[in-house]
Amino acid sequence: MHQSEHVIIGVDPHKLSATIEVVDRHEKRLGAGRFTTDKAGYAAMRIYAKAWPDRVWAVEGANGVGRPLAQRLLEAGERVVDVPAKLAARVRLFDTGHNRKTDALDAHSIAIVAVRTTTLRVLQVDGELEALRMLTDRREALTRRRVQTVDRLQALLAELLPGQSKKDITTGQAKAMLATVRPRDIAGKTRRRIAAEELSELVAVEAKMKKATAELKAIVTARGSHLMDIHGVGPVVAARVLADVGDVARFADRNRFASWTGTAPLDASSGEQNRHRLSRAGNRRMNHMIHIAAITQLRSDTDGRAYYRRKRAEGKKPLEALRCLKRRISDALYRQLVADAAAATARGVEAGPGGHCGASQESSAVDLPPHIDTSDQPLPGPANPTLRPAPTPRKTNPGTPIAATG
């Protein structure tokens, strides 16, 4: 009966369950269900959906909580689009009038967004990009673990050697300091033994970090990114930018990109005082990466530090000047992503997200395939697809002290 109909399957994903609703192009409800996300539940959901061979799955938050399910569907050969949570919330508000929220209503709103919106991001299998994301998350987790280990080690050294603690201490310095301590009491011996164990753990964590950084650098370089040419942007920052940006084509201009990174200024003027402040919106991980790049520039004799000092000389407060520098770096990142995309296009390389092959710029949930834009919000005129130039050898960066965070 409905075997030839083109349908949208709206999916409200959770860790342990997924609620779906099937609608046609006229928003008529054809089916619904709730399934667990384990192997049996996922198989049952796939069997249920086979009643509509011409189907597109619309998954809310495919870069967040919906990513595991979206990836499983993609690997099974299904067509999947990403529905931003904000769009689904708007549809839910206007359709019900009171913004009532249940899993079933969420699935309905997600499906309606997919029917009405032709600018949703079409997901594609990109194992290399997924590996980049996992390695980036792993590297950041190791960084947090190292900071915790350093804190514990410094606390122990401060007790063993009062007045000799250092803020930025290396493993070699810690080892040398520990070698000078020979406590005789049981508390001192226990303290030294624990400090030695913490030092051993620190050495192991740093080795893992070094390996993860090398892997990230290799992938970033292989994908043709030149983000590391920007001062303060190392392999970790570049990898996080590529992993979170996805396709730079989803940003219409540098202003939209800055809004997404949380570096676009917010008006905080009052009366005759005209000022702006840092934004707390946007992707906070990206904002943190840009903050790392900004602080790195301030620590060296760079154009960024000169720019910061000019802003201070103009009367801006330190945080306001830092905001200006972070926006400047955001614009530099965007220009580099776009330049890399243009270079790939000029070579005729088929590429996808921000230097990542495999993403399509042709999509629509209802009528495949009009041009799409891959932003969380509808944006006019997608930019050119992105890059994959041939890898070029790069110099390795020198090591950083223990107290550094990335």
C-alpha positions in Angstrom: 0.0 0.0 0.0 2.4 2.6 1.2 5.5 0.8 0.0 6.2 3.4 -2.7 5.6 6.4 -0.6 8.5 8.7 0.4 8.4 9.1 4.1 10.3 10.8 6.9 11.1 9.0 10.1 11.5 11.5 12.9 13.8 10.1 15.7 14.0 11.4 19.3 17.1 9.6 20.5 18.2 8.8 24.0 20.9 6.6 25.4 18.6 3.6 26.1 15.7 4.2 23.8 14.6 5.9 20.6 11.0 7.1 19.8 10.1 7.4 16.1 7.2 8.8 14.1 6.7 8.2 10.4 5.1 10.9 8.3 4.6 11.5 4.6 5.4 14.6 2.6 2.0 16.0 3.5 2.8 15.6 7.3 0.3 12.8 7.6 1.2 10.4 10.4 1.7 6.9 9.1 3.3 5.1 12.1 5.1 5.5 15.4 6.9 3.4 18.0 9.4 3.3 20.8 12.4 1.0 20.7 15.3 0.3 22.9 18.8 1.0 21.6 20.2 -2.4 22.3 20.8 -4.9 19.5 17.3 -6.4 19.7 15.5 -3.0 19.9 17.6 -1.6 17.0 16.8 -4.6 14.9 13.1 -4.3 15.6 13.1 -0.6 14.7 14.8 -1.4 11.4 12.3 -4.2 10.6 9.4 -1.8 11.4 10.9 0.9 9.1 11.2 -1.6 6.1 7.5 -1.1 5.5 8.6 2.2 3.8 11.4 1.5 1.4 11.7 5.1 0.3 12.6 6.6 3.7 14.8 9.2 5.3 15.7 9.2 8.9 15.6 12.6 10.7 17.7 12.3 13.9 17.7 15.1 16.4 21.2 16.1 17.6 23.2 13.8 15.3 26.4 15.4 16.5 25.4 14.9 20.2 23.2 12.3 21.9 21.9 11.1 18.6 25.3 10.4 17.1 25.6 6.7 18.0 22.2 5.9 16.5 22.9 8.1 13.4 26.2 6.3 12.9 24.5 2.9 13.1 21.9 3.9 10.6 24.5 5.3 8.2 26.6 2.1 8.4 23.5 0.2 7.6 23.1 2.2 4.3 20.2 4.4 5.5 19.7 8.0 4.5 20.0 10.2 7.5 19.6 14.0 8.1 20.5 16.0 11.2 17.7 18.0 12.9 18.9 20.8 15.2 17.1 20.7 18.6 16.2 24.4 18.3 14.2 23.9 15.1 12.3 20.9 16.6 11.6 23.1 19.7 10.1 25.8 17.5 7.9 23.4 15.7 6.7 21.9 18.9 5.9 25.3 20.3 3.8 26.5 17.3 2.1 23.1 16.7 0.9 22.6 20.3 0.7 26.2 21.5 2.0 25.3 24.9 5.4 23.7 24.3 4.4 20.4 26.0 7.3 18.0 25.7 7.1 14.2 25.5 9.2 11.8 23.5 6.3 11.2 21.1 5.8 14.9 20.5 9.5 15.4 20.1 9.6 12.7 17.4 6.6 14.3 15.7 8.3 17.8 15.7 11.5 16.3 14.4 9.7 14.7 11.5 7.8 17.9 10.7 11.1 19.9 10.6 12.5 17.4 8.1 9.4 17.7 5.9 9.4 21.5 5.9 13.1 22.2 5.9 15.2 21.7 2.8 18.5 22.9 4.4 19.1 20.1 6.8 22.6 18.5 6.9 22.8 15.2 5.2 25.0 12.8 7.1 27.5 10.6 5.3 29.8 7.8 6.5 33.3 9.3 7.2 35.4 6.9 9.2 38.4 9.1 9.2 36.4 12.0 10.6 34.9 9.8 13.3 38.4 8.6 14.2 39.5 12.2 14.4 36.7 13.0 16.8 37.4 10.0 19.0 41.1 10.8 19.1 40.5 14.4 19.9 38.2 13.4 22.8 40.8 10.9 24.0 43.6 13.5 23.8 41.5 16.0 25.8 40.7 13.3 28.4 44.4 12.6 28.8 45.0 16.3 29.3 42.5 16.5 32.1 44.1 13.4 33.6 47.5 14.9 33.4 46.4 18.1 35.1 44.9 16.1 38.0 48.0 14.0 38.3 50.2 17.1 38.4 48.1 18.7 41.0 48.4 15.6 43.3 52.1 15.3 42.6 52.8 19.0 43.4 50.8 18.8 46.6 52.9 15.8 47.7 56.2 17.5 46.8 55.1 20.7 48.7 54.8 18.5 51.8 58.0 16.7 51.2 60.0 19.8 50.2 58.4 22.8 51.8 59.1 26.1 50.0 60.5 24.4 46.9 57.3 23.8 44.8 57.2 25.0 41.2 54.2 26.1 39.2 55.3 24.7 35.9 57.2 21.5 36.7 58.5 18.9 34.3 58.8 15.2 35.0 62.6 15.5 35.1 62.4 18.3 37.7 59.9 16.3 39.8 62.2 13.2 39.6 65.2 15.2 40.7 63.3 16.8 43.6 62.0 13.4 44.7 65.5 11.9 44.6 66.6 14.4 47.3 64.0 13.2 49.8 64.8 10.4 52.2 62.2 10.4 54.9 62.6 8.2 57.9 59.1 8.2 59.5 56.3 6.1 58.2 54.2 9.0 57.1 57.1 10.5 55.1 57.9 7.2 53.5 54.3 6.7 52.5 54.1 10.2 51.1 57.2 9.7 49.0 56.0 6.3 47.7 52.7 7.8 46.6 54.6 10.7 45.0 56.8 8.2 43.1 53.6 6.4 41.9 52.1 9.7 40.8 55.3 10.5 38.9 55.2 7.2 37.1 51.6 7.7 36.2 52.5 11.2 34.9 55.2 9.8 32.7 52.8 7.2 31.3 50.1 9.8 30.6 52.5 12.1 28.8 53.6 9.2 26.6 50.0 8.5 25.7 49.5 12.2 25.0 52.5 12.4 22.8 51.2 9.4 20.8 47.7 10.8 20.5 49.1 14.2 19.4 51.2 12.5 16.7 48.1 10.6 15.4 46.0 13.8 15.3 48.8 15.7 13.5 49.0 12.9 10.9 45.2 12.9 10.3 45.0 16.7 10.1 47.8 16.9 7.7 46.5 14.0 5.6 43.1 15.7 5.3 44.9 18.7 3.8 44.2 21.2 6.5 46.5 24.3 6.9 45.0 25.4 10.2 48.3 24.7 12.0 49.9 27.5 10.0 48.0 29.9 12.3 50.1 30.8 15.3 48.8 29.1 18.4 46.9 26.4 16.6 48.6 23.1 17.1 47.5 19.5 16.2 45.0 19.3 19.1 43.3 22.7 18.4 43.3 22.0 14.6 41.8 18.5 15.1 39.0 19.8 17.4 38.2 22.6 14.9 37.9 20.1 12.0 36.0 17.6 14.1 33.4 20.1 15.4 33.1 22.4 12.4 32.2 19.5 10.1 31.6 21.3 6.8 32.6 24.9 6.7 30.0 25.4 4.0 27.3 25.4 6.6 28.5 28.9 7.7 27.4 31.7 5.3 30.2 34.0 6.5 32.7 34.7 9.2 30.0 36.4 11.4 27.9 33.2 11.5 31.1 31.2 12.3 32.0 33.7 15.1 28.5 33.4 16.5 28.8 29.6 16.5 32.2 29.7 18.2 30.9 32.1 20.9 33.4 34.9 19.8 30.8 37.3 18.4 30.5 40.2 20.8 27.3 40.8 22.8 26.1 44.4 23.2 26.4 45.4 26.9 25.9 49.1 26.5 24.1 51.1 29.1 23.1 54.8 28.9 26.0 56.7 27.4 28.4 53.8 27.9 28.9 51.8 24.7 30.6 48.5 25.3 30.5 44.8 24.4 31.2 41.6 26.4 32.2 38.0 25.8 29.5 35.7 24.6 28.7 32.6 26.7 26.7 31.1 23.8 28.0 28.9 20.9 30.1 25.8 21.0 32.1 26.0 24.3 34.7 23.5 23.2 35.5 25.5 20.2 35.6 28.7 22.3 38.1 27.0 24.6 40.3 26.0 21.6 40.3 29.6 20.4 41.1 30.7 24.0 44.1 28.4 24.0 45.3 29.9 20.7 44.8 33.4 22.0 46.7 32.8 25.2 49.5 31.2 23.2 49.7 34.2 21.0 49.9 36.5 24.0 52.8 34.6 25.4 54.9 35.2 22.3 56.0 38.1 20.2 53.2 37.7 17.6 50.8 39.9 15.7 48.2 38.7 18.1 50.0 40.2 21.1 50.5 43.4 19.2 46.8 43.5 18.3 45.9 42.9 22.0 48.2 45.7 23.1 46.7 48.1 20.6 43.2 47.3 21.9 44.4 47.9 25.5 45.9 51.3 24.4 42.5 52.2 22.9 41.1 51.9 26.4 39.6 48.4 26.4 39.8 46.4 29.5 41.8 43.1 29.5 38.8 40.8 28.9 37.5 43.1 26.2 40.8 43.1 24.5 41.0 39.3 24.8 37.5 39.1 23.3 38.7 41.1 20.3 41.7 38.8 19.9 39.5 35.7 20.1 37.2 37.1 17.4 40.3 37.8 15.3 41.5 34.2 15.6 37.9 32.9 14.8 38.0 34.9 11.6 41.5 33.5 10.8 40.2 30.0 11.3 37.2 30.6 9.1 39.4 32.2 6.3 41.7 29.2 6.4 38.9 26.7 6.2 37.4 28.5 3.3 40.8 28.8 1.6 41.4 25.1 2.0 38.0 24.5 0.6 38.7 26.7 -2.4 42.0 25.0 -3.0 40.4 21.6 -3.0 37.7 22.8 -5.4 40.3 24.2 -7.8 41.9 20.8 -7.9 38.6 19.1 -8.5 38.9 17.1 -5.3 35.6 15.6 -4.1 35.5 16.6 -0.5 33.2 17.2 2.4 33.4 18.7 5.8 36.0 21.3 6.6 38.6 19.3 4.8 36.9 16.1 5.3 35.9 13.8 2.4 32.6 12.1 2.5 30.0 14.7 3.2 27.5 15.7 0.6 26.2 19.2 -0.1 23.2 17.8 -2.0 20.3 17.0 0.3 16.7 17.3 1.4 14.6 15.1 3.5 11.6 15.4 1.2 12.9 15.9 -2.3 16.5 14.7 -2.8 18.6 16.6 -3.7 18.3 20.4 -3.5 21.3 22.4 -2.3 21.6 22.4 1.5 23.3 24.4 4.2 24.7 22.5 7.1 24.4 24.9 9.9 22.3 24.4 13.0 20.2 27.2 11.7 19.1 27.9 8.1 21.6 30.0 6.3 21.5 31.5 2.8 23.8 30.3 0.1 26.1 27.4 1.1 29.8 27.9 0.4 31.9 25.7 -1.8 32.5 22.1 -0.5 35.8 21.5 1.2 39.2 20.1 0.8 41.7 17.3 0.6 45.0 18.4 -0.7 48.0 16.2 -0.7 49.7 15.9 2.6 52.9 18.0 3.2 55.6 17.4 5.7 55.5 19.6 8.8 57.9 20.3 11.6 57.0 18.9 15.0 56.2 21.2 17.8 58.5 21.2 20.9 57.2 19.7 24.1 55.3 21.7 26.7 55.7 21.9 30.4 53.5 19.7 32.6 51.2 22.4 33.7 50.1 23.3 30.2 46.6 22.2 29.3 46.8 21.6 25.5 
